[in-house]
Amino acid sequence: MTLPPQATFSTTETQIMHSQLTGRDYQISVGLPLSYQQEAERKYPLLLLLDANLFFNMLTDTARVMHLFQTVPEVIVVGIGYPLKSLLGDDFKQ
């Protein structure tokens, strides 16, 4: 059996940004709505999330599922966290 080709596109992106004001690096994660590739000119609500290291993926997936059930509109999720080696251990205890 031959599987059909699968479309792949990224709906999340993560970058490290340095703040000259605080002298710290921050991990900025952006979760785009699933329709963003086809409707990039559309305006979407923005949801900002702090402590994104722990909650970004969960919140992004929750927002997408809630949209499927038509309880919230599609949103862009922007998470602000820290560039940690892991969520456990000394990095997270600062």
C-alpha positions in Angstrom: 0.0 0.0 0.0 1.3 3.4 -0.9 0.6 6.3 1.4 -0.4 9.6 -0.1 2.1 12.4 0.2 1.7 14.4 3.4 1.7 18.1 3.6 4.1 19.5 6.2 4.2 23.0 7.5 5.4 24.5 10.7 2.8 26.1 12.9 5.2 26.9 15.7 8.5 28.7 15.8 10.9 29.4 18.6 13.7 31.9 18.8 16.1 33.2 21.4 16.1 36.9 22.0 18.5 38.9 24.2 17.3 41.8 26.2 19.8 44.6 26.6 17.6 46.0 29.4 17.7 42.9 31.6 20.9 41.3 30.2 19.0 38.0 29.9 18.1 35.7 27.1 14.5 34.8 26.5 12.9 32.0 24.5 10.1 33.4 22.4 7.7 30.7 21.0 5.0 31.5 18.5 2.1 29.2 17.8 0.1 30.1 14.6 -3.5 29.0 13.9 -3.8 26.1 11.5 -5.5 28.4 8.9 -2.6 30.9 9.0 -0.8 29.5 5.9 -3.9 30.1 3.8 -5.1 33.3 5.4 -1.9 35.2 6.3 -3.6 38.6 5.7 -6.3 37.8 8.2 -6.2 39.5 11.7 -6.1 37.0 14.6 -6.4 37.6 18.3 -3.1 37.4 20.2 -2.7 35.5 23.4 0.5 36.2 25.4 1.8 33.5 27.8 4.4 33.8 30.5 6.1 30.7 31.9 6.0 29.3 28.4 8.6 26.7 29.1 5.9 24.7 31.0 2.7 25.7 29.3 3.2 26.8 25.7 2.5 23.5 24.0 -0.4 22.7 26.3 -2.0 26.1 25.8 -1.5 26.1 22.0 -3.0 22.7 21.6 -5.9 23.6 24.0 -6.7 26.7 22.0 -6.7 24.7 18.7 -9.0 22.1 20.2 -11.3 24.7 21.6 -11.5 26.3 18.2 -12.5 22.9 16.6 -15.4 22.9 19.0 -16.2 26.5 18.1 -15.8 27.8 21.7 -13.0 30.3 20.9 -11.7 31.9 17.7 -8.4 30.9 16.2 -5.6 32.7 18.0 -1.9 33.4 17.7 -0.1 32.2 20.9 3.1 33.9 21.9 5.0 32.4 24.8 7.8 34.0 26.7 10.1 31.7 28.6 13.8 31.1 29.2 16.3 29.0 27.1 16.7 26.1 29.5 18.5 22.8 28.9 15.6 21.0 30.5 12.5 21.6 32.5 14.0 19.7 35.4 17.2 20.3 37.2 19.3 23.3 38.1 18.3 25.5 35.1 14.7 25.7 36.2 15.5 26.4 39.9 16.8 29.9 39.4 
